[in-house]
Amino acid sequence: MRAQLDAYLRELGAARGASPHTLRAYRSDLGAFCAFLEERGIEKAADVKPRTLRAWLATLDEKGLAKSSLQRKLSAARSFFKHLLQQGKIDTHPAAGLRQRRGERKLPSALSVEELETLLAAPDTSAPDGRRDRAILELTYSAGTRAGETVGLDRGDLDLARGVVRLFGKGRKERLGALGPQAVAALQAYLADEKRPKPSLRAKQAVFLNARGGRLTTRSLGRILERYLREAGLVRHASPHTLRHSFATHLLDRGADLRSVQELLGHAHLTTTQIYTHVSIERLRETYEKAHPRASLARPPKAAKSLKR
């Protein structure tokens, strides 16, 4: 089954355009599943039964994994066995009818507009790294890009004259993102910088480069954001995806319709985008409770005692 897993992952990357992050997660989850089966003497996919999957999930649950992690691992197993069924390697899908209760979906974290302004102003643009980092932060917030989309940008994907960027999301799905004036100016300053590292042969078309001229990685992107969060005095945890969440939340807060935000984020399904409406409702509730004179009354006041005659 290890060979079948390797073949499945190759197809997932080549034919279906799965991202490197997805491939790493699937390889880890399904590799651990194969190890679980091998410990029990199961070497063929055809020998995996629904009770086998239940035992695997029970083992993971005993380790204290979050419901979301269990669901992700089960989804990986489902996809793998669906592939084997389509290839004629198995006759029945062992996960058919198996249901795993989803955990409560967490609301995405977003920075306030004031926090974003502080963060975007943090890079020192008198230094080459600062000009690059300002361009990264401005672009990410302006277009709502994923980390992989940001570091994967090529020069030909930018149309700064029109304020447009071409993005390749999950499954290499293409969409256009909007660049505001601040993002365009930051990108122009960075790309015109004579001190910008000379790109290596493999990163010749890359927009964002590291000090050696290679393409910037998502891990480096995370470290860059952590640095400026500290410098800006924002002690809360945030990731590059937090800027994407902030992008969507701020659009909805200012009246953008859900369909437009869906298109800008590159979501395949509207239900994925709808979670941001809950974030906006929470913000409205916070504003209401702070501003309305009677909002702080969590429960009705007690009835006054009757006067004694």
Residue pairs with C-beta under 8 A, 6 or more apart in sequence:
1 34
1 37
1 43
1 44
1 45
2 34
4 45
4 84
4 89
5 30
5 31
5 34
5 80
8 30
8 80
8 83
8 84
9 23
9 26
9 27
9 30
11 83
12 18
12 22
12 23
12 26
13 23
16 171
17 170
17 171
17 172
18 26
18 170
18 171
19 148
19 170
20 148
21 148
21 218
22 170
25 72
25 76
26 76
26 79
26 80
29 72
29 73
29 76
29 77
30 76
30 77
30 80
32 73
33 56
33 73
33 76
33 77
36 56
36 59
37 43
37 48
37 52
40 52
42 48
42 52
45 81
45 84
45 89
45 90
46 89
46 90
46 91
48 81
48 94
49 94
50 94
50 95
50 96
50 97
50 98
52 94
53 74
53 77
53 94
53 95
53 98
54 98
56 77
57 70
57 73
57 74
57 100
60 69
60 70
60 73
61 70
65 73
66 103
67 100
67 101
67 102
67 103
67 104
68 102
68 103
68 105
70 100
70 103
71 100
71 102
71 103
74 95
74 98
74 100
77 95
78 93
78 95
81 90
81 93
81 94
81 95
82 93
84 90
85 91
85 92
85 93
105 275
107 275
107 278
107 279
107 282
108 241
108 242
108 245
108 248
108 249
108 275
108 276
108 279
109 236
109 237
109 238
109 242
109 245
110 242
110 245
110 246
110 248
110 249
110 250
110 279
111 119
111 234
111 236
111 238
111 242
111 243
111 246
113 250
115 232
115 234
116 141
116 243
116 246
116 250
118 232
118 233
118 234
119 137
119 228
119 229
119 232
119 234
120 134
120 137
120 138
120 141
120 182
121 232
122 228
122 231
122 232
123 129
123 130
123 131
123 133
123 134
123 137
123 228
124 130
125 131
125 134
125 189
128 193
128 195
128 196
128 197
129 211
131 186
131 189
131 190
131 193
132 190
132 193
132 196
132 208
132 209
133 224
133 228
134 186
134 189
134 190
135 183
135 186
135 187
135 189
135 190
135 191
135 208
136 150
136 208
136 216
136 221
136 224
137 225
137 228
137 243
138 180
138 182
138 183
138 186
138 187
139 145
139 150
139 153
139 165
139 179
139 183
139 186
139 187
140 150
140 240
140 243
140 244
140 247
141 183
141 243
141 246
141 247
142 177
142 178
142 179
142 180
142 182
142 183
142 247
143 165
143 167
143 177
143 178
143 179
143 183
143 247
143 264
144 177
144 243
144 244
144 247
144 248
144 264
144 265
145 165
145 167
145 177
145 244
146 169
146 240
146 241
146 244
147 218
147 221
147 222
147 239
147 240
147 241
148 218
149 167
149 168
149 169
150 208
150 221
150 240
151 208
151 215
151 216
151 217
151 218
151 220
151 221
152 168
152 215
153 165
153 167
153 206
153 207
153 208
154 205
154 206
154 207
155 191
155 205
155 206
155 207
156 166
156 205
157 165
157 166
157 167
157 207
158 165
158 166
158 187
158 207
159 165
159 166
160 179
160 184
160 187
160 188
163 178
163 179
163 180
163 181
163 183
163 184
164 176
164 177
164 178
164 179
165 176
165 177
165 178
165 179
166 174
166 175
166 176
166 177
167 174
167 175
167 176
167 177
167 266
168 174
169 175
169 266
170 266
170 268
173 266
173 268
175 263
175 264
175 266
177 264
178 264
179 187
187 207
190 196
191 207
196 209
197 209
197 210
197 211
197 212
197 213
198 213
199 205
199 206
199 209
199 213
199 214
200 212
200 213
200 214
202 214
202 215
203 209
203 213
203 214
203 215
206 214
206 215
206 216
208 215
208 216
209 215
209 216
210 216
210 217
210 220
218 240
221 240
222 239
222 240
225 238
225 239
225 240
225 243
229 235
229 236
229 238
244 265
245 276
245 279
247 264
247 265
248 261
248 264
248 265
248 273
248 276
249 276
249 279
249 280
249 283
251 260
251 261
251 264
252 258
252 261
252 276
252 277
252 279
252 280
253 280
253 283
258 270
258 273
258 274
258 277
259 270
261 273
261 276
262 270
262 272
262 273
265 272
265 273
267 273
288 295
289 295
289 296
